[in-house]
Amino acid sequence: MFTGIVQGLGRIDSVKRLSGLVIFDIELPAGAEVGLEIGASVSVEGVCLTVTTTRGRRATFDVMQETLTRTTLGELNDGDPVNIERAARDGAEIGGHPLSGHVDCVVRVAQVQTPENNRVLTLEVPAPWIRYVFTKGYIALNGASLTVASVDKHASTFTVWLIPETLRMTTFGARSQGSRINMEIERSTQVTVDTIRDFLEERLGPLLPRFEGIADELVDLAGEKDFTRGSQRSQSAQSENES
């Protein structure tokens, strides 16, 4: 499991492309190599990869064709920076939200805005996945846990705001219109949405398509309430800790 807090930028030292397989040799950010062993899991641009060899700050990873097809890893070249996070240890603080490192889809940057001291990305999502994105909800982009600022379900887009520290520690500062980014949805959100839709499908059966709009509104309402309760629980827990 990962926390969605990127530890720093790694760099692609070399890419070896074989039939159905790519081998990445990556220089890890300082400190990320400490205690790293063969077989360990590392998030690279939001994708959970297994260490095959280590030497100092360098580690190699084998990436199979299925992963290359479903993510942006196949687009990486020598010298490219990548977001790196080591797997979370038991008892570690979850600064973002729990991630598996299993990418659900690739989204495209539709627009980049640069208000003072911020950067705002508008992202286009494949239609089947936008149902899992909610305002103020969590989303993981290239392995970074971010909060959704706004959602347009009809346009299948959402926005995230990036502060200077996030830009410093990640690859987002180099992203421009047309860039592709790995996205992992928040799992409890997926469970909530799918449970409601399965319930409605069971009750409405063949009539569901006629009520698709109402069904989507019910799902959105339930999702937003779920995030509100989660936010309240987090604030309550924080208050207890502070007291």
C-alpha positions in Angstrom: 0.0 0.0 0.0 1.0 3.6 -0.7 0.0 6.9 1.0 -0.1 9.2 -2.0 2.6 11.4 -0.6 5.4 11.5 -3.3 8.8 11.2 -1.7 10.6 13.0 -4.5 11.6 12.8 -8.1 13.5 9.9 -9.6 15.2 9.9 -13.0 15.1 7.3 -15.7 18.7 6.3 -16.3 18.0 3.8 -19.0 15.2 2.0 -20.8 15.6 -1.4 -22.3 12.8 -2.4 -24.6 12.3 -6.1 -25.2 9.4 -8.1 -26.7 6.5 -7.6 -24.4 8.7 -6.2 -21.6 10.5 -3.0 -20.7 13.3 -2.8 -18.1 13.7 0.6 -16.4 16.9 1.5 -14.5 15.9 4.4 -12.2 17.9 6.7 -10.0 15.9 7.2 -6.9 15.5 10.4 -4.9 18.0 10.7 -2.0 17.0 8.5 1.0 14.5 6.4 -1.0 17.2 3.7 -1.4 17.6 3.1 2.4 16.6 -0.4 3.3 15.4 -1.1 -0.3 15.6 -4.8 -1.1 14.9 -6.9 -4.2 11.2 -7.7 -4.3 10.1 -4.5 -2.6 7.3 -2.4 -4.0 7.8 1.1 -5.3 5.3 3.5 -6.8 6.7 4.9 -10.1 4.3 7.6 -11.6 1.6 5.9 -9.6 2.3 2.4 -10.8 3.3 -0.3 -8.3 6.5 -1.9 -9.6 8.7 -4.6 -8.1 12.4 -4.0 -7.5 14.5 -6.6 -9.5 18.0 -5.3 -8.7 19.5 -2.5 -6.5 22.9 -0.7 -6.5 23.3 2.4 -4.4 20.5 4.8 -5.4 19.7 2.9 -8.5 17.0 0.2 -8.9 15.7 -1.7 -11.9 12.1 -2.7 -12.6 10.5 -5.0 -15.1 7.3 -3.8 -16.7 5.1 -6.2 -18.6 3.0 -5.4 -21.7 -0.3 -5.2 -19.9 1.0 -2.4 -17.6 2.6 -0.6 -20.5 -0.8 -0.7 -22.3 -2.8 0.6 -19.3 -0.4 3.3 -18.1 1.9 6.0 -19.4 5.1 4.1 -18.5 5.6 3.0 -22.1 6.1 6.7 -23.0 9.1 7.2 -20.6 12.6 7.8 -22.0 16.1 8.2 -20.7 16.4 11.3 -18.5 12.7 11.6 -17.7 11.7 12.5 -14.1 9.3 10.3 -12.3 7.3 10.5 -9.1 8.6 8.0 -6.5 7.1 6.6 -3.3 8.2 3.6 -1.3 5.6 1.3 0.0 4.1 2.4 3.4 5.3 0.6 6.5 2.9 -0.7 9.1 1.8 2.1 11.4 3.0 4.8 9.0 1.1 8.1 8.9 -1.3 8.2 5.9 -0.7 11.8 4.8 -2.8 11.4 1.6 -5.1 8.4 1.2 -4.5 4.7 0.8 -3.4 3.7 -2.8 -2.8 0.3 -4.3 -0.6 1.5 -7.2 -3.1 -0.1 -9.7 -3.9 2.5 -12.3 -7.5 2.5 -13.5 -7.2 4.7 -16.5 -5.1 7.4 -18.2 -6.5 11.0 -18.2 -5.5 13.9 -20.5 -4.7 17.4 -19.4 -7.3 19.6 -21.2 -6.2 22.9 -19.7 -3.5 24.5 -17.5 -4.1 27.7 -15.6 -1.5 29.5 -13.5 -3.0 31.8 -10.9 -0.4 33.4 -8.6 1.4 30.7 -6.5 -0.8 27.9 -7.9 -1.3 25.7 -10.9 -4.7 24.4 -11.9 -5.1 21.3 -14.1 -8.3 20.5 -15.9 -8.3 16.8 -16.8 -10.4 14.8 -19.3 -11.5 11.4 -18.0 -12.7 8.4 -20.0 -16.5 8.5 -19.6 -16.9 5.2 -17.5 -14.6 6.6 -14.8 -16.0 10.1 -14.2 -18.8 8.6 -12.0 -16.2 7.9 -9.4 -14.9 11.5 -9.2 -16.5 13.9 -6.7 -15.9 17.5 -5.6 -13.7 17.5 -2.4 -13.1 13.8 -2.9 -9.7 12.1 -3.2 -8.0 11.2 -6.5 -4.6 9.9 -7.2 -2.7 11.3 -10.2 0.7 9.8 -11.1 0.8 8.5 -7.5 0.0 11.8 -5.8 -3.0 12.0 -3.5 -4.9 15.2 -4.5 -8.3 16.7 -3.6 -10.8 17.3 -6.5 -11.6 21.0 -6.7 -14.6 20.7 -9.1 -16.2 18.2 -11.4 -18.2 18.5 -14.7 -19.9 15.2 -15.2 -21.4 16.2 -18.5 -18.0 17.2 -20.0 -16.3 14.3 -18.2 -13.7 16.7 -16.6 -12.4 17.7 -13.2 -9.9 20.1 -11.8 -7.2 20.0 -9.2 -5.1 22.8 -7.7 -1.4 22.3 -7.1 0.5 24.3 -4.5 4.2 25.2 -5.0 5.4 22.3 -2.7 3.5 19.8 -4.7 5.0 21.2 -7.9 8.5 21.0 -6.4 8.2 17.4 -5.3 6.4 16.0 -8.4 6.4 16.0 -12.2 3.2 18.1 -12.4 5.1 21.3 -13.1 6.2 19.9 -16.5 2.7 18.8 -17.5 1.0 20.8 -20.3 -2.1 20.6 -22.4 -2.3 17.2 -24.0 -0.1 15.5 -21.4 -1.3 12.1 -20.2 -1.5 11.2 -16.5 -2.1 7.9 -14.6 -5.2 8.0 -12.5 -6.3 5.7 -9.6 -9.7 6.2 -8.1 -10.4 6.1 -4.4 -11.5 2.6 -3.6 -14.2 3.3 -1.0 -15.7 5.7 -3.5 -15.9 3.0 -6.1 -17.5 0.6 -3.6 -20.2 3.2 -2.7 -21.0 4.1 -6.3 -21.1 0.5 -7.6 -23.2 -0.7 -4.6 -25.8 2.0 -5.3 -25.8 1.4 -9.0 -26.2 -2.4 -8.5 -29.1 -1.8 -6.1 -30.9 0.4 -8.6 -30.2 -2.0 -11.5 -31.6 -4.8 -9.4 -34.8 -2.8 -8.5 -35.4 -1.2 -11.9 -34.0 -3.9 -14.2 -34.7 -3.0 -17.9 -36.2 0.4 -16.8 -32.8 1.6 -15.5 -31.8 3.3 -18.9 -35.0 5.5 -18.6 -34.0 6.7 -15.2 -30.3 6.9 -15.8 -30.2 10.6 -15.1 -32.0 10.2 -11.8 -29.8 7.2 -10.9 -26.7 9.3 -11.5 -28.0 12.1 -9.3 -28.6 9.7 -6.5 -25.1 8.3 -6.8 -23.6 11.8 -6.9 -25.7 12.8 -3.8 -24.6 9.7 -1.9 -20.9 10.2 -2.9 -20.9 13.8 -1.8 -22.5 12.9 1.6 -19.9 10.2 2.0 -17.1 12.7 1.6 -18.7 15.1 3.9 -19.0 12.5 6.7 -15.4 11.5 6.0 -14.2 15.1 6.3 -16.2 15.5 9.5 -14.6 12.3 11.0 -11.2 13.5 10.0 -11.7 16.9 11.6 -13.1 15.2 14.8 -10.1 12.9 15.0 -7.8 15.9 14.5 -9.5 17.8 17.3 -9.2 14.8 19.7 -5.5 14.5 18.8 -4.9 18.2 19.4 -6.7 18.0 22.8 
